[in-house]
């Protein structure tokens, strides 16, 4: 079924954009950037703007080849337009999250009708993990939405007869895959390509593939994806091995990156991340795959969405490097499947099919509400008293909303009050998300923004700034300068950057002690727990200039 009312689509699109724009952007700039990820993905673009080099990423002045530059370029553009504001730094992720919601609405409307499209957009945008990652400066939302666009262009394209519309869908596929490659490397086209190939092979859909405009589409892909890779290789002799071997092959096949987790790691991530729609997943899958394997050809589009979600889930579960945001690309197809099912339930007007989903929501909402309340009422769980006091008022409101929602949603469902049930879900979850947005500043781990601002305003050009036993990504962004480190390298890839190694900024504890007694002024930022032994050393004299919840700023001069 295809929706044919473009005016209604525009009306829905504007309504969705305004509603989810509020969800993703409200309070987006209230909290300082969080270490390490947000600080890193803001600092690299800052150094690009400062140096004028938009080809070679650098972190703290050290070559950084882990990711391609698309997100860096977008953040650099925001930095040039609006300055170093947190809302501007996080805006690309929020814009892409909003775009993902609109894309899912458009595809759902195209395939299954207006109600299903609206339901799919609501499911995606209000899922807990999608909401959270839409408000954080990370690459994963960008690459997820671009991969989503590529696969949806494919799905819509193979449904069209040969002609201009089909051609543009396939060009959208090639362009989206190229941009996804510029966002996070080879998985940008390998994962969508593997999903498409698996579906074509297993479900024998090869006839639907022709024509797929390979010559011109491939040229479009190469024109977008290749130039930066060529320039990066030309300017940096060690780039190709680091980027292709270490950051792609070894990240997937080895435990070198220290991000190992059991094979089932993403099971609870997906189930909790889909909240409040987790209970709808089983019904949606049963409905989508009705008729089973014997009717797979007649139900090929739904099987494509299942293939997409299953392949991405299995691919990242097999990987030796696992982080929660990696699984985000499974959410758009699951949202579309759930939206398709909810659209049918809504049109039938009966809540009975949702009784299991309502019970699961009730259990999860009650469990989350109780967990939040217990965490805020027991001072031994959140050790930081100031943080606890700041979180307690809004957190208890969120807990109460969840507990009430968990109680009334199953009750409304049992009474076949579909509209009241959905309003109760929206009210309880909306309250939770508004509280999370408002409390984002207090939830975040302690950062160094205030100390960085002090150094930026008081340090002289000849002074030296060090981070002690750690590297604080947000500090370099807020201080607007690179720093040295004491007895720390880790993420800073000094092994591939001879110039950085020779700079004298990265020193040992012994070298630090030797420089401390010299006339040149030294500023040091450290975690409080890392300087206990240093501060109790009677031979070490220092001047404490500032502190935050978790860090000290001190110097060898007053």
C-alpha positions in Angstrom: 0.0 0.0 0.0 1.4 3.4 -1.0 0.2 6.8 0.4 -0.7 9.2 -2.4 -1.4 12.4 -0.5 1.7 14.6 -0.7 0.0 17.4 1.1 -0.7 15.2 4.1 2.8 13.9 4.0 4.2 17.4 4.3 1.8 18.2 7.1 2.9 15.1 9.0 6.5 15.8 8.2 6.3 19.3 9.7 4.5 18.0 12.8 7.1 15.3 13.3 10.0 17.7 12.7 8.6 20.1 15.3 7.8 17.5 17.9 11.0 15.5 17.7 13.0 18.7 17.1 12.0 19.7 20.7 12.9 16.2 22.0 16.3 16.1 20.4 17.3 19.8 20.9 15.8 20.9 24.2 18.5 21.6 26.7 21.1 20.2 24.2 23.6 22.9 25.1 23.1 22.9 28.9 25.8 20.3 29.7 29.5 20.5 29.1 31.0 18.1 26.6 31.6 14.7 28.2 34.9 12.8 28.1 36.2 11.0 26.2 33.9 10.8 23.2 32.3 14.2 23.0 35.6 15.9 23.9 37.4 14.0 21.2 34.8 14.6 18.4 34.8 18.3 19.2 38.6 18.7 19.6 39.6 17.1 16.3 37.4 19.6 14.3 38.7 22.5 16.5 42.2 21.5 15.5 41.2 21.3 11.8 39.8 24.8 12.0 42.8 26.1 13.8 45.3 24.5 11.4 43.3 24.8 8.2 44.1 21.1 7.5 40.8 19.3 6.8 42.4 16.2 5.4 44.5 14.8 8.3 42.7 14.5 11.6 44.7 15.3 14.7 43.9 14.9 18.4 46.1 17.0 20.7 48.3 17.7 17.8 48.9 13.9 17.2 47.9 12.1 14.0 44.5 10.4 14.6 43.6 7.9 11.9 40.8 6.0 13.6 37.9 7.5 11.7 37.1 9.2 8.4 36.3 12.9 8.6 32.6 13.4 7.7 31.6 14.1 11.3 34.7 16.3 11.9 33.8 18.4 8.8 30.2 18.9 10.0 31.3 19.9 13.5 34.0 22.1 12.1 31.4 23.9 10.0 29.2 24.4 13.1 32.3 25.7 15.0 33.0 28.2 12.3 29.4 29.4 12.1 28.5 29.4 15.8 31.7 29.2 17.8 32.5 26.6 20.5 29.0 26.2 21.9 27.9 22.8 23.1 24.6 23.0 21.3 26.4 23.6 18.0 28.8 20.7 18.6 26.0 18.3 19.3 23.7 19.6 16.6 24.9 17.3 13.8 23.9 14.2 15.8 20.6 15.7 16.7 19.9 16.7 13.1 20.7 13.2 11.9 18.5 11.7 14.6 15.6 13.9 13.4 16.4 13.0 9.8 16.2 9.3 10.7 12.8 9.8 12.2 11.5 11.6 9.0 13.1 9.0 6.7 11.4 6.1 8.6 8.1 8.0 8.4 8.4 8.5 4.7 9.3 4.9 4.0 6.6 3.6 6.3 4.0 5.8 4.7 5.2 4.7 1.2 5.1 1.0 2.0 2.3 0.6 4.5 0.3 3.8 4.7 0.1 7.0 6.8 -0.8 5.5 10.2 2.0 2.9 10.0 4.5 5.7 8.9 3.5 7.9 11.9 3.7 4.9 14.2 7.2 3.9 12.9 8.5 7.4 13.3 7.1 7.6 16.9 8.7 4.2 17.8 12.1 5.2 16.4 12.3 8.7 17.8 11.0 7.7 21.3 13.1 4.5 21.7 15.4 5.0 24.7 18.7 4.3 23.0 17.9 6.3 19.9 16.8 9.3 22.0 19.9 9.1 24.1 22.3 8.8 21.1 20.5 11.6 19.3 21.7 14.0 22.0 25.4 13.0 22.2 28.2 14.0 19.9 29.1 10.6 18.4 29.7 9.2 15.0 27.2 6.3 15.4 24.0 8.3 14.8 25.4 9.8 11.6 26.6 6.5 10.1 23.4 4.7 11.3 21.1 7.1 9.5 23.2 7.1 6.4 23.2 3.3 6.2 19.5 3.4 6.9 19.0 5.8 4.0 21.1 3.5 1.7 19.0 0.4 2.6 15.7 2.2 2.3 16.6 3.6 -1.1 17.4 0.1 -2.2 14.1 -1.3 -0.8 12.1 1.4 -2.5 14.2 1.3 -5.7 13.6 -2.4 -6.4 9.9 -1.9 -6.1 9.9 0.7 -8.9 9.8 -0.1 -12.6 12.7 1.2 -14.7 12.5 4.9 -15.0 13.6 8.2 -13.4 12.2 7.4 -10.0 14.0 4.1 -9.8 17.2 5.7 -11.0 17.1 8.4 -8.3 16.4 5.8 -5.6 19.5 3.9 -6.7 21.6 7.1 -6.9 20.4 7.8 -3.3 21.7 4.3 -2.4 25.1 5.0 -3.8 25.4 8.5 -2.4 24.2 7.4 1.1 26.7 4.5 1.2 29.5 6.8 0.1 28.7 9.3 2.9 28.4 6.4 5.4 31.9 5.3 4.3 33.1 8.9 4.9 31.5 8.7 8.3 32.9 5.5 9.7 34.9 3.7 7.1 34.3 0.5 5.1 31.3 -0.7 7.1 29.5 2.2 5.5 29.1 0.2 2.3 30.1 -3.3 3.4 27.2 -3.8 5.9 24.5 -2.4 3.6 26.0 -4.3 0.7 26.0 -7.5 2.7 22.3 -7.0 3.8 21.2 -6.4 0.2 23.2 -9.4 -1.1 21.9 -11.7 1.6 18.3 -10.7 0.8 18.8 -11.1 -3.0 20.4 -14.5 -2.6 18.3 -16.1 0.1 15.0 -14.9 -1.2 15.9 -15.1 -4.9 15.0 -11.5 -5.7 17.7 -11.1 -8.4 15.1 -10.1 -11.1 14.0 -7.1 -9.0 17.6 -5.8 -9.0 17.7 -5.0 -12.7 18.4 -2.3 -13.6 20.6 -1.0 -10.8 22.6 1.7 -12.7 25.9 0.3 -11.7 28.3 2.3 -14.0 26.9 5.8 -13.1 26.1 4.8 -9.5 29.6 3.5 -9.0 31.1 6.7 -10.4 28.9 8.7 -7.9 30.0 6.5 -5.0 33.7 6.9 -5.9 33.4 10.7 -6.5 32.1 11.1 -3.0 34.1 8.5 -1.0 37.5 8.2 -2.7 39.0 11.7 -2.8 39.6 12.0 1.0 41.1 8.5 1.2 43.5 9.3 -1.6 44.6 12.6 -0.1 45.0 11.1 3.4 47.2 8.3 1.9 49.3 10.8 -0.1 49.9 13.1 2.9 50.5 10.4 5.5 52.7 7.3 4.6 51.5 5.2 7.5 47.8 6.0 7.1 46.7 3.1 4.9 48.0 0.3 7.1 46.6 1.9 10.3 43.3 2.7 8.7 42.5 -0.5 6.7 44.3 -3.1 8.8 44.3 -1.9 12.4 41.0 0.1 12.4 39.0 -2.3 10.3 40.3 -5.8 10.2 42.0 -6.0 13.6 39.1 -4.2 15.3 36.7 -6.8 14.1 38.8 -9.9 14.5 41.0 -9.3 17.5 40.7 -8.1 21.1 43.5 -5.5 20.7 41.2 -2.5 21.2 40.0 -3.8 24.6 36.3 -3.6 23.9 35.4 -7.3 24.3 32.1 -8.5 25.5 30.1 -11.8 25.5 28.2 -12.9 22.4 24.9 -12.0 24.0 26.0 -8.4 24.8 23.6 -6.7 22.4 20.5 -8.7 23.5 19.8 -6.6 26.6 21.0 -3.5 24.8 18.4 -3.9 22.0 15.6 -5.0 24.4 16.2 -2.1 26.8 17.0 0.3 24.0 13.6 -0.3 22.4 11.8 0.8 25.5 8.9 1.6 25.6 8.2 -0.5 22.6 10.1 -3.7 23.6 6.8 -5.6 24.2 5.6 -4.9 20.6 8.6 -6.6 19.0 7.3 -10.1 19.2 3.9 -9.2 17.8 5.4 -7.1 15.0 7.7 -10.0 13.9 4.9 -12.5 13.9 2.7 -10.2 11.8 5.5 -9.3 9.4 6.5 -13.0 8.8 2.9 -14.3 8.7 2.8 -17.3 6.3 6.4 -18.3 7.2 9.1 -19.4 4.9 6.7 -20.8 2.3 5.3 -17.3 1.5 8.6 -15.5 1.6 8.4 -14.3 -2.0 5.0 -12.7 -1.4 6.3 -11.1 1.8 9.8 -10.2 0.5 9.7 -6.6 1.7 9.1 -7.6 5.4 11.7 -10.3 5.1 14.2 -7.6 3.9 13.6 -5.6 7.1 14.1 -8.7 9.2 17.2 -9.6 7.2 18.6 -6.1 7.8 18.1 -6.2 11.5 19.3 -9.8 11.9 22.4 -9.3 9.8 23.5 -6.1 11.7 22.8 -7.8 15.0 24.8 -10.9 14.2 27.6 -8.9 12.5 28.3 -6.7 15.6 27.7 -9.6 18.0 30.4 -11.6 16.1 32.8 -8.6 16.3 35.5 -8.7 18.9 35.0 -5.0 19.5 31.6 -4.2 21.1 30.2 -0.9 22.3 26.6 0.0 22.9 26.2 2.6 20.1 27.4 0.1 17.4 24.0 -1.7 17.4 22.0 1.5 16.5 21.5 0.5 12.8 19.0 -2.3 13.9 16.6 0.3 15.2 15.2 1.7 12.0 14.0 -1.6 10.5 12.6 -2.7 13.9 10.8 0.6 14.2 9.3 0.1 10.8 8.2 -3.4 11.6 6.6 -2.3 14.9 5.1 0.7 13.2 3.5 -1.5 10.6 2.0 -3.7 13.3 0.8 -0.8 15.5 -0.8 0.9 12.4 -2.9 -2.2 11.8 -3.9 -2.4 15.5 -4.9 1.2 15.5 -7.0 0.9 12.4 -8.7 -2.1 13.9 -9.4 0.0 17.0 -9.0 -2.8 19.5 -6.3 -3.0 22.3 -6.5 -6.7 22.7 -3.5 -7.5 20.5 -1.4 -5.2 22.7 -2.0 -6.9 26.0 1.3 -8.8 26.1 3.1 -5.6 25.0 1.3 -3.6 27.7 2.3 -6.1 30.4 5.9 -6.0 29.3 5.8 -2.2 29.3 4.3 -2.2 32.8 7.1 -4.5 34.1 9.9 -2.5 32.4 8.5 0.9 33.4 8.0 -0.2 37.0 11.5 -1.7 37.1 13.1 1.4 35.7 11.1 3.7 38.0 12.1 1.6 41.0 15.7 1.6 40.0 15.8 5.3 39.6 14.0 5.9 42.9 16.3 3.5 44.8 19.4 5.1 43.3 18.3 8.6 44.4 17.1 7.6 47.9 20.1 5.6 48.9 23.2 7.9 49.2 25.6 5.0 49.0 24.8 4.3 45.3 25.6 7.8 43.9 28.7 8.7 45.9 28.8 12.3 44.9 26.6 14.2 47.3 26.3 17.3 45.2 25.4 15.3 42.2 22.8 13.3 44.2 21.1 16.5 45.5 21.0 18.0 42.0 19.5 14.8 40.5 17.0 13.9 43.2 14.1 16.3 42.5 13.7 15.7 38.8 14.8 12.1 39.1 12.0 11.3 41.6 9.5 12.9 39.2 10.7 10.6 36.4 10.5 7.6 38.7 6.9 8.5 39.7 5.9 8.9 36.1 7.3 5.5 35.2 5.7 3.8 38.2 2.3 5.3 37.4 2.6 4.5 33.7 3.6 0.9 34.5 0.5 0.6 36.6 -2.1 2.2 34.3 -1.0 1.1 30.9 -1.9 -2.6 31.4 -5.1 -1.6 33.1 -6.2 0.6 30.1 -5.2 -2.2 27.7 -7.3 -4.7 29.7 -10.3 -2.4 29.4 -9.7 -2.1 25.6 -9.1 1.6 26.0 -6.5 2.0 23.2 -6.3 5.7 23.0 -6.0 6.1 26.8 -3.3 3.4 26.9 -1.2 5.2 24.2 -1.6 8.6 26.0 -0.4 7.0 29.2 2.7 5.6 27.5 3.4 8.9 25.9 3.0 10.8 29.2 5.2 8.5 31.3 8.0 8.2 28.7 7.8 11.9 27.7 8.2 12.8 31.4 11.2 10.6 31.6 12.9 12.1 28.5 12.2 15.7 29.6 13.7 15.0 33.0 16.7 13.3 31.3 17.2 16.3 29.0 17.0 18.7 31.9 19.3 16.6 34.1 21.9 15.9 31.4 24.4 18.3 33.0 24.2 16.6 36.4 24.2 13.0 34.9 27.4 13.6 33.0 30.8 12.6 34.5 32.9 15.4 35.9 34.8 17.4 33.2 37.4 20.1 33.1 35.6 22.9 31.3 36.0 25.4 34.2 39.7 24.6 34.6 40.3 24.9 30.9 38.6 28.3 30.8 40.9 29.5 33.7 44.0 28.3 31.8 42.8 29.9 28.6 42.4 33.3 30.3 45.5 33.2 32.4 48.2 31.2 30.7 51.0 32.9 28.8 52.3 31.7 25.4 55.5 30.4 26.9 53.8 28.4 29.7 53.5 24.6 29.5 50.3 22.7 30.2 50.3 19.1 31.1 47.7 16.4 31.9 48.9 14.1 34.7 48.5 10.3 34.1 45.5 11.0 31.8 44.4 13.0 28.8 41.2 15.1 29.1 39.7 15.6 25.6 37.4 18.3 26.7 40.2 20.4 28.2 42.0 21.0 24.9 38.7 22.0 23.3 37.7 24.5 26.0 41.3 25.8 26.5 41.7 26.0 22.7 45.2 24.6 22.8 47.1 21.3 22.7 48.8 20.1 25.9 51.4 17.7 27.0 50.9 14.5 29.1 52.8 13.0 32.0 53.3 9.2 31.9 50.3 8.8 29.5 49.9 7.9 25.9 47.1 5.4 25.4 44.7 6.8 22.8 47.3 9.3 21.5 48.9 7.4 18.7 52.4 8.6 19.2 53.9 5.5 17.5 52.7 6.7 14.1 53.6 10.4 14.6 57.4 11.1 14.9 56.8 14.9 15.0 54.6 14.5 18.1 57.1 12.2 19.8 59.8 14.8 19.2 57.8 17.7 20.4 58.8 17.3 24.1 55.1 17.5 25.2 54.8 13.9 26.2 57.1 13.1 29.1 57.7 10.7 31.9 57.2 11.2 35.6 61.0 11.8 36.0 61.1 14.4 33.3 58.0 16.1 34.8 59.8 16.3 38.2 62.9 17.8 36.6 60.9 20.5 34.7 58.8 21.3 37.8 61.6 23.0 39.6 62.7 25.2 36.6 61.6 28.8 36.2 59.2 28.2 33.4 55.6 28.1 34.5 53.8 24.7 34.3 50.1 24.2 34.6 48.8 20.7 35.5 45.4 19.2 35.3 44.8 15.8 37.1 42.1 13.6 38.5 42.0 14.0 42.2 42.6 10.3 42.7 45.8 10.4 40.6 47.6 13.0 42.7 47.1 11.7 46.2 50.6 10.3 46.4 52.1 13.4 44.6 50.4 15.9 46.9 51.5 14.0 50.1 55.2 14.0 48.9 56.9 16.5 51.2 59.5 17.3 48.4 56.8 18.3 45.9 55.7 21.9 46.3 52.7 23.1 44.4 50.0 25.9 44.2 46.4 24.7 43.9 44.6 27.1 41.5 41.3 25.4 41.0 39.2 22.3 41.4 36.0 20.7 40.1 34.1 17.6 41.2 36.8 15.3 39.9 39.9 17.3 39.0 42.5 19.7 40.3 44.4 22.5 38.5 47.8 23.2 40.1 51.0 24.9 39.1 54.6 25.4 40.2 54.0 29.1 40.6 51.2 31.0 42.4 
